[in-house]
Amino acid sequence: MSPNNHPNDKQQQNEIMMNFMHPSSSSSSLSSSSSSSSDPSASIMSKPGLIKLKNNNHQNDYGDDDYKEHTATITSESGIDDDYESSSSEQCPTLVPTLEEFYDGQSVFITGGTGFVGKVLIEKLLYEFPTMGNIYVMLRPKSGQLIRRRLEKLTECQVFDRIRQQYPERLQKLKAISGDIRYPGLGINPIDLQTIRDNVSIIFHSAATIRFDEPLKYALLINTLGTKRVVQLAKKLTNLRSFVHVSTAYCTVDKRKIDECVYFEPISPDKILEMADWMNDDTMNRLTKTLYRGRPCSYHYTKSLAEHLLAEEVANGCFYQSKTKNTTTTTIMDDDNIESNDTKWRPFPAAIVRPSIITPSWNEPFPGWVDNYNGFTGFLVVSGKGILRSMNVQKDYLCDLIPVDVVINTCILSAWYIAVHHYKHSKFPRTLTTSATTMSDNRQCSDNNEIFVVNCVTGAHNPITWNQLRNISMPLMCRYPSMEMFRVPNVRFHRSKMINQINVYLEHTIPAFVVDFLFKFMGFSPILNQVYQKVHRVTDALEFFTTNEWTYTGMNMLRLIEAADYAYRNNQRKELINKTLYVDGEKQLQKLHEHQQQQQSIMDVSERFPIDIRKLNWPDYFRDYVLGVRRFLLKEDPATIPRAQNQLFLIYIGTMMTKILITGTICYQLVYPRSIARQSFKMLNTTTTMTMTNNRKRLPFTYNILSSIQSLFSSKIEFRTASEIAKYNTISILYFVSKEPKHVWHLITTEFSKYKIIIIIMMDQRMSESEKENGEN
């Protein structure tokens, strides 16, 4: 239904908006509570508070010129000033509800609760809001495992340690809902749907597929169509107050400057979903280049479509059925709007939170907590173990990382903000700035700021470059090394893609072949080549983000914390006003010292829900990051750090000795070319003879290799050309020929037992004829 079809009765619309904070209360209850507000002891929240913004009369605490220009100052509807004084004729003012008052008694529905963001969100809600209602977590059913058991496994996660230790009874608020966003109606049974409809008032939607190599059709099913199905459920809730969608800051990477707004796609989401319904996978994949418009993969495109879809739903508003009507036989996920005498129209309060690269927690639930290898964490692990040595990175470009607890705090504050502020100023500042040239149907909207968008990024306020990040993290990975080290951590960033490929071949490919050959030689399974194949797939996918840079506007994060701080400050002043008594015409305060103690016990909201990223100290954060990866992800006890440091020192000594040995061998060969080759052949021949007997039955592969080497070294053959070498050797050979005035290298690649190895043979063709007759090579 379009916005033009809203109810015509202006008074009814105002009633809907004023009753939004307490939909169950009637207009009569509102009027009665308003009349009773003259009593100073009356509850402030008996009359729901709405606020308005002023631009000039408030001094902010940040000192940024940009913030002064963009941030609106929040004051109450009754116009309370800082020098407000109570009198006998004054009424207690209408104030903005705090976070505790907003979440009091409210039930929440969460998708993606088993993911990294979802776990931290659930833990934070349980820890901060004891009077909150139930938390309904949608869990995907798995074969052979009950939903109740999946919920128990979720609560056993380490992230809930402080809940289990301090408030174990709050875990009873978690309720499992069997569902899957891949199926119509979210795959939820009718009984659970009715429970959600009657009880849930806040929805956090974070379920998504984050794989960059996901086929477009499947990514559309999860990220776009799944979002549409969750929105359809939200619009049928009886008491919807907030809908928060977790998106990504990289959904519009085809633009260099990204505002806090929704950018419409040229083709609408409904048309794309209709195309995906009848097209096969091959046809869809052929259209990717045209549809993506510069995006690297399906994840970012489908997330942008989801934002487009959500913006359209917000513009249309929603209808809901009253509780009195029996809806047990009604299909709640029906696409058509229900219009009857029992339906009511209301706006659809929604917010979009766009995090950048999500990293471990800053403070909560523990500093450095992480449980997956996604994003930058995988880079930190492979580089910390010495596996990753080279990457194609523009060193001076910004690396935008955001801690996971900042993301979930932004989600919690956004849900409160849109519910409290949305209907007093139904338009938010500039949420759609798409030009007509980027929209196929030339849709331009002047009232296009009905959805609240937050760019949850660090680049706008606390930037850090890739080179700074490397300089901070490398020493920390050497100070707190892992127990499983391959080489000393030392990753290099190269601006040139060609130079990076050369370094990848020298630092990754050749060592992987050598180590895997030694593993095979000793009877172990070769794994390093497989590890490097995975590493290269990840680095290739990340190359788009390490070689490009974007500029984000991030003022709404500051607006959130300023608004929440204002609500808490005025809530404290409300308590002070309620304690004021008038005796003999003079104002006196009753139990002032108790009130002061109560004020000191109330922690500032900016400390309980920290989202001011400017206070983040990068060196301290990365220290917690490295220790958190070691403790929570690699499961290594902090007590093993000294032993790991000793191992790293031995690896360093071995690396240096190997480099010295190789360098000395090359220098010696340049001075005495024939002597080193002859001595090396004799030594290898003796070694192979001694080890062949022991390895013949136990390691047949090793026996065959040594047998071939022995036959090569024991034969008195003069090697003049590469083709002659190939006749006597079935192993890959790097053949060095010394000529005047320069050296020439020949590489012969053959295969032995389906496994490639390399043996370096250095020879000099300037040998005398007498030496050649004696077979001295």
C-alpha positions in Angstrom: 0.0 0.0 0.0 1.4 3.4 -0.9 1.8 6.3 1.6 -1.0 8.1 -0.1 -3.5 5.5 1.1 -2.9 6.3 4.7 -5.8 7.1 7.0 -7.2 10.5 6.2 -8.1 11.3 9.7 -5.3 13.5 11.0 -6.3 13.0 14.6 -6.2 9.2 14.2 -2.7 9.4 12.7 -1.5 11.6 15.6 -3.1 9.1 18.0 -1.2 6.2 16.4 2.1 8.0 16.7 1.6 9.2 20.3 0.5 5.7 21.3 3.4 4.0 19.6 5.6 3.7 22.6 2.6 2.0 24.5 0.4 0.5 21.8 -1.7 -1.3 24.3 -2.8 1.8 26.1 -5.9 3.7 24.9 -6.3 7.4 24.4 -8.3 7.7 27.6 -5.5 6.2 29.6 -3.2 8.8 28.0 -5.4 11.6 29.0 -5.8 10.4 32.5 -2.1 9.9 32.9 -1.6 13.4 31.5 -3.9 14.9 34.0 -2.2 13.1 36.9 1.2 14.3 35.9 0.9 17.4 38.1 1.7 15.1 41.0 5.5 15.2 41.3 5.6 11.6 42.5 3.7 10.4 39.4 5.5 8.1 37.1 7.3 10.0 34.4 6.7 7.2 31.9 2.9 7.2 32.4 2.9 9.7 29.6 5.0 8.5 26.7 7.7 11.0 25.8 8.6 12.2 22.4 11.5 14.6 21.6 12.4 17.2 19.1 15.7 18.4 17.8 17.2 21.8 18.0 20.4 22.9 16.2 21.8 25.8 18.1 21.0 25.7 21.9 23.2 22.9 23.0 26.9 22.7 23.6 28.2 19.3 22.5 31.2 17.6 24.2 33.1 16.5 21.1 34.6 19.6 19.6 34.4 18.5 16.0 33.3 21.1 13.5 31.6 18.5 11.3 29.8 17.2 14.3 28.5 20.7 15.2 27.2 21.0 11.7 25.5 17.6 11.5 24.5 16.6 15.0 21.2 17.8 16.3 20.9 18.6 19.9 18.2 16.8 21.8 15.8 18.5 24.2 12.6 17.4 25.6 9.2 18.3 24.3 8.5 20.5 27.3 11.7 22.4 26.7 13.7 21.6 29.8 16.9 23.7 30.1 19.9 23.0 32.2 18.9 25.7 34.7 15.5 24.2 35.1 14.1 24.8 38.6 11.0 23.3 40.1 8.1 25.3 41.6 4.9 24.4 43.3 2.9 25.1 40.2 5.2 23.3 37.7 4.4 19.9 36.4 6.9 17.1 36.1 8.2 17.2 32.5 7.7 14.6 29.9 11.1 13.0 29.3 12.7 10.6 26.8 12.6 7.0 28.0 16.0 5.5 28.8 17.2 2.3 27.3 16.1 0.3 30.4 12.6 1.8 30.2 12.4 1.1 26.5 13.5 -2.5 26.7 11.5 -3.2 29.9 9.1 -6.1 29.3 9.8 -6.2 25.5 10.4 -9.5 23.7 13.0 -9.7 20.9 13.2 -11.9 17.8 16.7 -12.5 16.4 17.8 -14.1 13.2 21.4 -15.2 12.8 21.7 -15.8 16.6 24.3 -18.5 16.1 26.6 -16.2 14.2 29.5 -14.1 15.5 27.4 -10.9 15.7 24.3 -12.8 17.0 26.0 -14.4 19.9 27.4 -11.1 21.2 24.0 -9.4 20.7 22.2 -12.0 22.7 24.7 -11.9 25.5 24.6 -8.1 25.7 20.8 -8.0 25.9 20.7 -10.6 28.7 23.4 -8.8 30.6 22.2 -5.2 30.4 18.4 -5.6 30.6 17.2 -7.8 33.5 13.5 -6.8 33.1 13.4 -7.6 29.4 11.0 -10.2 28.1 11.9 -13.3 26.2 14.5 -13.5 23.4 13.3 -15.7 20.6 16.2 -17.0 18.6 15.5 -18.6 15.2 17.6 -21.7 14.8 18.0 -23.7 11.6 17.0 -27.3 12.1 19.7 -29.9 11.5 19.2 -33.6 10.9 19.5 -35.7 14.0 19.6 -32.7 16.4 16.7 -31.2 18.3 16.3 -27.4 18.3 16.3 -27.5 22.1 19.7 -29.2 22.0 21.0 -26.6 19.6 19.9 -23.8 22.0 21.7 -25.6 24.9 24.8 -25.8 22.7 24.5 -22.1 22.0 24.3 -21.2 25.7 27.4 -23.4 26.4 29.5 -21.1 24.2 32.3 -19.2 25.9 30.7 -15.9 25.2 28.1 -16.5 27.8 30.6 -17.1 30.6 29.8 -14.0 32.6 26.0 -14.6 32.3 26.5 -18.1 33.6 28.6 -16.9 36.5 26.6 -13.8 37.5 23.0 -14.2 36.2 22.4 -17.8 35.2 18.6 -17.5 35.6 18.5 -15.0 32.7 19.4 -17.8 30.3 15.8 -19.0 30.8 14.7 -16.1 28.7 16.1 -17.6 25.6 13.5 -19.4 23.5 14.3 -21.5 20.4 12.3 -21.1 17.3 12.8 -23.6 14.5 13.0 -21.8 11.2 15.0 -21.2 8.1 15.0 -18.0 6.0 15.4 -20.1 2.8 11.8 -21.3 3.1 8.5 -19.5 2.7 7.1 -18.2 6.0 10.7 -18.7 7.4 9.8 -22.3 7.9 8.2 -21.5 11.2 5.2 -23.5 12.3 1.8 -21.7 12.9 2.0 -22.0 16.7 5.4 -20.3 16.9 4.3 -17.7 14.4 1.4 -16.7 16.5 3.6 -16.6 19.6 6.0 -14.3 17.8 3.2 -12.1 16.5 1.6 -11.6 19.9 4.7 -11.1 22.0 7.6 -9.8 19.9 8.0 -6.1 19.5 11.7 -5.7 18.4 13.5 -7.6 15.6 17.2 -7.9 14.9 17.9 -9.4 11.5 21.5 -10.5 11.1 21.2 -13.8 9.2 23.1 -13.9 6.0 25.6 -15.8 3.9 28.9 -14.1 4.0 30.8 -16.3 1.6 32.3 -14.2 -1.2 32.3 -17.1 -3.7 28.6 -17.9 -3.2 26.6 -18.3 -6.5 24.3 -15.3 -7.1 21.1 -17.4 -7.1 21.8 -18.8 -3.6 23.0 -15.4 -2.3 19.7 -13.9 -3.4 17.8 -16.6 -1.7 19.5 -15.9 1.7 20.4 -12.2 1.7 17.6 -10.6 -0.3 14.6 -13.0 -0.3 15.3 -13.9 3.3 15.3 -10.3 4.3 11.9 -9.8 2.5 10.4 -12.7 4.5 11.6 -11.4 7.8 10.1 -8.0 6.9 6.8 -9.6 6.0 6.8 -11.2 9.5 7.6 -7.9 11.2 4.8 -6.0 9.4 2.3 -8.5 10.9 3.4 -8.1 14.5 0.8 -6.6 16.8 3.2 -4.5 18.7 6.2 -3.7 16.4 8.4 -1.0 17.8 11.7 -1.5 16.0 13.3 -3.4 13.1 17.1 -3.4 12.8 18.7 -4.8 9.7 22.5 -5.6 9.8 23.9 -4.9 6.4 27.5 -4.2 5.3 29.5 -1.0 4.6 30.6 -2.4 1.3 27.3 -3.0 -0.3 27.8 0.1 -2.5 31.5 -0.1 -3.2 30.8 1.1 -6.8 30.8 4.6 -5.2 33.8 6.2 -3.6 31.9 8.3 -1.0 29.2 6.5 0.9 26.7 8.5 2.8 24.3 7.3 5.5 21.6 6.7 3.0 20.0 3.9 0.9 21.1 3.8 -2.7 18.5 2.3 -5.0 19.6 -0.3 -7.5 18.7 0.2 -11.2 16.6 -3.0 -11.2 14.2 -3.4 -8.3 14.7 -6.3 -5.9 11.3 -7.8 -6.8 12.3 -8.0 -10.5 15.7 -9.6 -9.7 14.0 -12.2 -7.4 11.5 -12.9 -10.2 14.4 -13.4 -12.7 16.2 -15.7 -10.3 13.0 -17.8 -9.9 12.9 -18.9 -13.5 16.5 -18.5 -14.7 19.0 -21.3 -14.3 22.4 -20.8 -12.6 24.4 -20.5 -15.8 22.2 -17.7 -17.1 22.3 -15.9 -13.8 26.1 -16.1 -13.6 26.4 -14.6 -17.1 24.5 -11.5 -15.9 26.6 -11.0 -12.8 29.0 -8.5 -14.4 26.1 -6.3 -15.5 24.3 -6.5 -12.3 27.2 -6.1 -9.9 28.3 -2.8 -11.4 31.8 -2.9 -10.1 31.2 -5.0 -7.0 33.5 -8.0 -6.5 31.0 -10.7 -5.5 27.4 -11.6 -4.9 27.5 -10.9 -1.2 27.7 -7.1 -1.6 25.2 -6.9 -4.4 22.5 -9.0 -2.6 23.0 -6.9 0.5 22.4 -3.7 -1.5 19.2 -5.2 -2.9 18.1 -6.0 0.7 18.5 -2.4 1.7 16.6 -1.2 -1.4 13.8 -3.6 -0.5 13.7 -2.5 3.1 13.5 1.2 2.1 10.5 0.5 -0.1 8.8 -1.3 2.8 9.4 1.6 5.2 7.9 4.0 2.7 4.8 1.9 2.4 4.2 1.5 6.1 2.3 -1.6 7.3 -1.1 -2.9 8.3 -1.6 -5.1 11.3 -4.5 -7.0 12.8 -5.8 -6.4 16.2 -5.4 -9.0 18.9 -9.2 -9.5 19.3 -9.5 -11.2 15.9 -8.9 -14.9 15.7 -6.0 -15.3 13.3 -5.0 -18.9 14.0 -6.1 -19.9 10.5 -4.6 -16.8 8.8 -1.4 -17.1 6.8 0.8 -14.6 8.5 3.4 -14.5 5.7 0.8 -13.6 3.1 2.2 -11.1 0.7 -1.0 -9.1 0.3 -1.9 -6.4 2.8 -4.9 -7.3 4.9 -7.5 -4.6 4.7 -10.6 -5.0 6.8 -12.4 -3.4 9.7 -10.0 -5.1 12.1 -6.8 -3.8 10.6 -4.9 -0.6 11.4 -2.2 1.3 9.5 1.0 2.4 11.1 4.5 3.4 10.0 7.2 0.8 9.7 10.1 1.8 12.1 13.3 0.4 10.7 17.0 1.0 10.9 20.0 -0.2 8.8 23.4 -0.8 10.5 26.3 -1.0 8.1 29.5 -2.5 9.8 32.7 -2.6 7.9 35.2 -5.5 8.6 34.0 -7.0 11.9 36.8 -7.9 14.3 37.0 -9.3 17.9 35.4 -7.4 20.7 36.8 -4.2 22.2 35.5 -4.6 25.8 32.6 -7.0 26.0 32.0 -9.7 26.8 35.8 -10.1 27.0 38.5 -8.1 25.3 39.5 -9.8 22.1 36.7 -12.4 22.0 36.4 -14.1 18.6 35.1 -17.5 17.4 35.7 -17.6 13.6 38.4 -17.0 11.0 36.3 -14.6 8.8 37.6 -11.3 7.6 40.8 -9.8 9.0 41.1 -12.6 11.7 42.0 -15.2 9.1 44.7 -12.8 7.8 46.1 -12.4 11.3 46.2 -16.1 12.0 48.1 -17.2 8.8 50.5 -14.2 9.0 51.1 -14.8 12.7 52.1 -18.4 12.0 54.5 -17.3 9.3 52.5 -18.8 6.5 51.4 -15.6 4.7 54.5 -13.7 3.6 53.2 -11.4 0.8 50.1 -9.5 -0.2 49.0 -7.0 -2.8 48.1 -4.0 -0.6 48.1 -0.2 -1.1 49.9 0.6 2.1 48.6 4.2 2.5 45.0 3.2 2.0 42.7 3.0 5.1 41.8 -0.3 6.6 38.4 0.0 8.1 38.0 -2.4 11.1 35.1 -2.3 13.6 34.9 -4.3 16.9 31.9 -6.6 17.2 30.7 -5.1 20.5 30.6 -1.7 18.8 28.4 -3.2 16.1 25.9 -4.7 18.6 25.8 -1.6 20.8 25.0 0.4 17.6 22.1 -2.1 16.9 20.7 -1.8 20.4 20.9 2.0 20.4 19.4 2.1 16.9 16.4 0.1 18.0 15.7 2.5 20.8 16.4 5.6 18.7 14.0 4.9 15.8 11.2 3.9 18.3 11.6 7.0 20.4 12.5 9.6 17.8 11.0 8.4 14.6 7.5 9.8 14.9 8.4 13.2 16.3 10.6 13.8 13.3 9.3 11.3 10.8 12.1 12.3 8.4 15.7 11.6 9.1 18.5 13.6 7.5 19.3 12.5 4.0 18.8 8.8 3.7 18.6 8.6 -0.1 20.9 10.6 -2.4 20.7 8.5 -5.5 20.8 10.5 -8.7 18.4 10.0 -11.6 21.2 8.7 -13.8 21.6 5.7 -11.5 17.9 4.7 -11.4 16.2 3.0 -14.3 12.8 4.5 -13.7 14.1 8.0 -12.7 12.5 7.8 -9.3 13.4 10.8 -7.2 11.9 11.4 -3.8 12.2 14.6 -1.8 10.8 12.9 1.3 13.3 10.1 1.2 14.6 10.1 4.7 12.2 7.8 6.4 14.8 5.1 7.3 17.6 5.5 9.7 21.0 4.4 8.4 24.2 4.1 10.4 27.6 3.6 8.8 29.3 1.7 11.6 32.9 2.4 10.6 36.2 3.7 12.0 37.6 5.4 9.0 35.4 8.5 9.6 36.6 9.2 13.1 39.7 7.0 14.0 41.4 6.0 10.7 44.3 3.5 10.4 46.2 2.6 7.3 47.3 -0.9 6.2 50.9 0.0 6.8 50.2 1.3 10.3 48.2 -1.9 11.0 51.2 -4.0 9.9 53.7 -2.1 12.0 51.5 -2.6 15.0 50.5 -6.2 14.6 53.8 -7.8 13.5 55.7 -7.1 16.7 52.7 -8.2 18.8 52.6 -11.6 16.9 56.3 -12.1 17.7 55.7 -11.1 21.4 52.7 -13.5 21.7 53.4 -16.2 19.2 51.4 -19.3 18.5 52.5 -22.8 19.5 52.3 -23.9 15.9 54.7 -21.7 14.0 56.0 -22.3 10.4 58.2 -19.3 10.1 58.9 -16.0 11.8 55.9 -13.6 11.2 56.9 -11.2 8.5 54.3 -10.3 5.9 55.2 -7.8 3.3 52.8 -5.5 1.4 53.5 -4.8 -2.2 51.7 -2.1 -4.3 52.7 -3.9 -7.6 50.7 -6.9 -8.4 53.5 -8.4 -10.5 56.1 -8.0 -7.7 53.6 -9.6 -5.3 53.2 -12.6 -7.6 56.9 -13.1 -7.8 57.2 -13.0 -4.0 54.3 -15.4 -3.7 56.1 -17.9 -5.9 59.4 -17.5 -4.0 57.9 -17.3 -0.5 54.8 -19.5 -0.8 55.0 -22.0 -3.7 58.6 -23.2 -3.5 58.7 -23.6 0.3 55.4 -25.5 0.1 56.8 -28.0 -2.4 59.9 -28.5 -0.4 58.2 -29.0 2.9 55.5 -31.3 1.4 58.3 -33.4 -0.3 60.0 -33.7 3.1 56.7 -34.7 4.7 56.2 -37.3 1.9 59.8 -38.4 2.4 59.2 -39.1 6.1 55.9 -40.8 5.6 53.5 -38.0 6.5 50.7 -36.6 4.4 51.6 -33.4 2.5 49.3 -30.5 3.6 51.1 -27.2 3.0 50.2 -27.0 -0.6 46.5 -27.3 0.3 46.9 -24.7 3.0 48.4 -22.2 0.5 45.7 -22.9 -2.0 43.1 -21.8 0.6 45.2 -18.8 1.6 45.5 -17.7 -2.0 41.8 -17.9 -2.5 41.2 -15.7 0.5 43.9 -13.1 -0.4 42.6 -13.0 -4.0 39.1 -12.2 -2.7 40.4 -9.6 -0.3 42.6 -7.9 -3.0 39.7 -5.7 -4.1 39.4 -4.3 -0.6 43.2 -3.9 0.0 43.7 -2.0 -3.2 40.7 0.4 -3.0 39.6 3.0 -0.6 36.2 4.5 0.3 35.1 7.6 2.3 32.3 7.1 4.8 30.1 9.6 6.7 29.6 8.4 10.2 27.7 11.1 12.1 24.8 9.0 13.1 26.9 6.9 15.5 27.6 10.1 17.4 24.0 11.1 17.3 23.1 7.8 18.9 25.4 8.2 21.9 24.4 11.9 22.3 20.7 11.0 22.3 21.2 8.2 24.8 23.3 10.4 27.1 20.6 13.1 27.1 17.9 10.6 28.1 20.0 9.4 31.0 20.9 12.9 32.2 17.2 13.9 32.2 16.1 10.7 33.8 18.5 11.5 36.7 17.0 15.1 36.9 13.5 13.6 37.0 14.4 11.6 40.1 15.8 14.8 41.7 12.5 16.7 40.9 10.5 13.9 42.4 12.5 14.2 45.7 11.8 18.0 46.0 9.4 19.0 48.8 8.1 22.5 49.7 7.9 23.3 53.4 6.9 26.8 54.5 7.4 28.2 51.0 11.0 27.0 50.8 12.4 24.3 48.6 14.1 21.5 50.5 15.6 18.2 49.3 14.7 15.0 51.0 17.5 12.4 51.4 19.8 14.3 49.1 22.8 12.1 50.0 20.9 9.0 49.0 20.0 10.5 45.6 23.7 11.5 45.0 24.8 7.9 45.8 22.1 6.7 43.3 23.4 9.1 40.6 27.0 7.9 41.1 25.9 4.2 40.8 24.3 4.9 37.4 27.1 4.3 34.9 27.1 6.7 32.0 25.5 5.2 28.9 28.6 6.0 26.8 30.5 3.6 29.1 27.9 0.9 29.2 27.3 1.0 25.4 30.5 2.3 24.0 30.3 3.2 20.3 32.5 6.3 20.3 35.2 4.8 18.1 37.5 7.8 18.7 38.3 6.5 22.1 39.7 3.3 20.6 43.5 3.0 21.1 44.8 0.8 18.2 48.0 -0.6 19.8 46.1 -1.6 23.0 43.2 -3.1 20.9 45.5 -5.1 18.7 47.3 -6.5 21.8 43.9 -7.8 23.0 43.2 -8.9 19.4 46.3 -11.1 19.2 45.8 -12.5 22.7 42.1 -13.1 22.0 42.8 -15.0 18.8 45.4 -17.1 20.7 43.1 -17.9 23.6 39.6 -18.1 22.1 40.3 -19.3 18.6 43.5 -21.3 18.7 42.6 -22.6 22.2 46.2 -22.0 23.5 46.7 -21.3 27.2 48.3 -18.0 28.0 50.7 -19.9 30.2 52.3 -21.4 27.1 53.5 -18.0 25.8 57.1 -18.4 27.2 57.5 -21.8 25.6 56.1 -20.5 22.3 58.6 -17.6 22.5 61.5 -20.1 22.9 60.2 -22.1 19.9 60.0 -18.9 17.8 63.6 -18.1 18.8 64.8 -21.6 17.6 62.9 -21.1 14.4 64.6 -17.7 13.9 68.0 -19.3 14.6 67.3 -22.1 12.1 66.1 -19.6 9.5 69.2 -17.5 9.8 71.5 -20.5 9.7 69.7 -21.8 6.6 70.2 -18.4 4.9 73.8 -18.3 5.8 74.3 -21.9 4.5 72.6 -21.2 1.2 74.5 -17.9 0.7 77.9 -19.5 1.6 77.2 -22.4 -0.7 76.5 -20.2 -3.6 79.6 -18.0 -3.0 81.8 -21.1 -2.6 80.4 -22.5 -5.9 81.2 -19.3 -7.7 84.9 -19.7 -6.5 85.3 -23.5 -6.7 82.6 -24.7 -9.1 83.9 -28.3 -9.5 84.9 -29.1 -6.0 81.6 -28.3 -4.3 79.7 -30.4 -6.9 82.0 -33.4 -6.5 81.9 -33.3 -2.7 78.1 -32.9 -2.7 77.6 -35.9 -5.0 79.9 -38.1 -2.8 78.1 -37.1 0.4 74.6 -37.7 -1.1 75.7 -41.0 -2.6 76.9 -42.2 0.8 73.8 -41.0 2.5 71.4 -42.7 0.1 73.3 -46.0 0.4 73.0 -46.0 4.1 69.3 -45.2 4.2 68.0 -47.2 1.3 68.0 -50.6 3.2 66.0 -49.2 6.1 63.4 -47.5 4.0 62.8 -50.1 1.3 59.8 -51.7 3.0 58.6 -49.0 5.3 58.7 -46.1 2.9 58.5 -47.3 -0.8 58.3 -43.7 -2.1 61.4 -42.7 -0.3 63.2 -45.9 -1.4 62.4 -45.1 -5.1 63.6 -41.6 -4.8 66.9 -42.6 -3.1 67.4 -45.4 -5.6 67.1 -42.9 -8.5 69.5 -40.5 -6.8 72.1 -43.2 -6.2 72.0 -44.5 -9.8 72.4 -40.9 -11.0 75.4 -40.2 -8.7 77.2 -43.6 -9.1 77.1 -43.6 -12.9 80.2 -42.2 -14.7 78.2 -40.1 -17.2 79.2 -36.9 -18.8 76.2 -34.5 -18.8 76.5 -32.2 -21.7 72.9 -31.2 -22.5 69.6 -31.2 -20.7 68.2 -34.0 -22.8 71.0 -36.3 -21.8 70.2 -35.6 -18.1 66.6 -36.5 -18.6 67.6 -40.0 -19.9 69.3 -40.9 -16.6 67.0 -39.1 -14.2 63.3 -39.2 -13.7 63.3 -36.4 -11.1 62.7 -32.7 -11.7 66.2 -31.1 -12.2 67.3 -27.6 -12.1 70.4 -27.7 -14.4 73.0 -25.1 -14.0 75.4 -24.5 -16.9 78.3 -22.2 -16.5 79.4 -20.5 -19.6 81.4 -17.5 -20.6 80.6 -14.7 -19.9 77.3 -15.5 -18.1 75.3 -18.3 -16.6 72.3 -20.0 -18.1 69.6 -21.9 -16.2 67.6 -24.8 -17.6 64.6 -26.3 -15.9 63.4 -29.7 -16.8 60.1 -30.7 -15.3 59.3 -34.4 -15.3 57.1 -36.4 -13.0 58.0 -39.3 -10.7 55.3 -41.3 -8.9 52.9 -38.4 -9.4 55.0 -36.1 -7.2 57.3 -33.3 -8.2 60.5 -32.5 -6.5 63.5 -30.4 -7.3 67.2 -31.2 -7.1 69.8 -28.6 -7.8 72.9 -29.8 -9.7 75.6 -27.3 -10.4 78.1 -28.1 -13.1 80.8 -26.4 -15.0 81.4 -27.1 -18.6 84.9 -25.6 -18.4 86.3 -28.9 -17.2 89.4 -30.4 -18.9 89.1 -33.3 -21.2 91.1 -35.5 -18.8 88.6 -34.8 -16.0 85.8 -35.7 -18.3 87.4 -39.0 -19.2 87.7 -39.9 -15.5 84.0 -39.1 -15.1 84.5 -36.3 -12.6 81.4 -34.2 -12.9 
